[in-house]
Amino acid sequence: MKRIAVLLGGLLLAALAAVAQVGDLPRSTPARQGIEPQAVERFFEALLAVPLTDIHHVMVARHGQVVAEMHPAPFRAEDPHTLYSASKTFASMAVGIAIGENRLRLTDRVAAFFPDRLPDTIAPRLAQITVADLLTMQSGIAPDWTMRNQTYDWVRTWLAKPVADEPGTRFQYDSMCTFMLSAIVQRATGRTMLDYMSDRMLAPMHITQVGWEQSPDGINTGGWGLHLQAESQLKLGILLLDQGRWNGRQLVPAEWVDEAIKPRADLHPGDAPTEGNQGYGYQIWRSKWPGSFRADGAMGQYIVCVPEADLVVVINEASGRGHDVLACIWNHLMPGVKNESPISADAKSQRKLERLISQADLAKGLKQSRKLPFDGMVRIGDNKMGIRTIDVRRDSISLFYADGRVEPMALGTGKWKYSKLQGRPPYSIKALNRFSTLDTPFHVATCCGWKEGGVWTVSMQYVDWINGVTLEFNTRKHTVTITDNCNRANAQTVAFEQ
């Protein structure tokens, strides 16, 4: 009987290990890996101080070991995060694996993969587009960011578009180029990009909690829509720094990694180099620090690799201030990265860093009080988010939308309270079939408090997504300002009445 209990216990532990991903990577301290803890502290402080920015996750790894991580409340290490264009770098690895298995070539013509989706007349320039042209965003087809919102057959619609420029000659950033790469991998392998890459790369790296949105006809979106944890993002950066190896096993061809990180497209010919104009490789951006490169997603997802320092930094945030966020790495962290490891550091500096990490909270600045400005239903003026009525109670808040949706949530005062969403979080991408295959329930954390001037504020953070929404009730003017934290420029102030 005892042996059976031990066996069952072992099976349970094995099952838990199979799904647990947080804490996979070895942990260390900054000083042991040659980084001044004060530099990490300055880096974290600078990130938290970037104006109009919510920091969700920050992880720093050197020599393959996590030296510091910060997940400001209400975000937690285990919360997955949606990736916008940072998904593209994962797609690049899938293409590289397929090329390494001789399923694809850089010189393959895109049209040849889709004889059933081609227009009746194939223009010469369409016939010239290659896999390499898609990888470097030089297809010659002008970007159309609304196409995915309007048609169910993205491949056919894209192939029917005019090819205005000679392929391979002009950089035009376009997520549909990456989608076409995903469609090509699926045609070449018979499996979706995620399924194909899971066996060969993700599973050996123990990245099992992962989802990737699909087009209406079942193709992974490629250029956006990947959904996974910050530590899994960090693993990709470590893999790239080790030229595609993981624990000594070659998962992605080393030659592919070497070629993918080289600058291949001139983003702004003739312009001086800046953070956003360092060149573009195979779905990878070059960065300002010499030799560095990154995965980069709209609203703020970054996997930054600095080969000379064997350093990877992952940042997930919500803003439109990417250059300011990335500058925190160069201005505050990198000056404290030393050539030797370990370095001497006093225990006080490490404790100070740990205290900063433990106290990081997106609700800081809100004066906590059990006092509510009202209790019951509040009518809201016309607004872009479609909120018509809000029901405020002592420990809950419910949003009633114009389309009939109702979203009830626990309401925290002085601390965050978590709720499972009845629906979906806000999403700036309007592509047909959005959220597909993301089967995990989404969650929201709320916290309320007062700001100066009689402004009662409700902060709602969609902790396993990217957006946050802020409601600021000015009780003197009887107005409410509604802000999507990923698009603060479109904040809207409307009247409210009880």
Secondary structure, 3 states (H helix, E strand, C coil): CHHHHHHHHHHHHHHHHHHCCCCCCCECCCHHHCECHHHHHHHHHHHHHCCCCEEEEEEEEECCEEEEEECCECCCCCCEEEECCCHHHHHHHHHHHHHHCCCCCCCCEHHHHCCCCCCCCCCHHHHHCEHHHHHCCCCCECCCCCHHHHCCCHHHHHHCCCECCCCCCCCCCCHHHHHHHHHHHHHHHCCCHHHHHHHHHHHHHCCCCCEECECCCCCECCCCCEEEEHHHHHHHHHHHHCCCEECCEECCCHHHHHHHCCCCECCCCCCCCCCCCCCECCCCEECCCCCCEEEEECCCEEEEEEHHHCEEEEEEEECCCHHHHHHHHHHHHHHHECCCCCCCCCHHHHHHHHHHHHHCECCCCCECCCCCCCCEEEEECCCCCCEEEEEECCCEEEEEECCCCEEEEECCECCCEEEECCCCCCCCCCCCCCCCCCCCCCEEEEEEEEECCCEEEEEEECCCCCCEEEEEEECCCCEEEEEECCCHHHCEEEEEEC
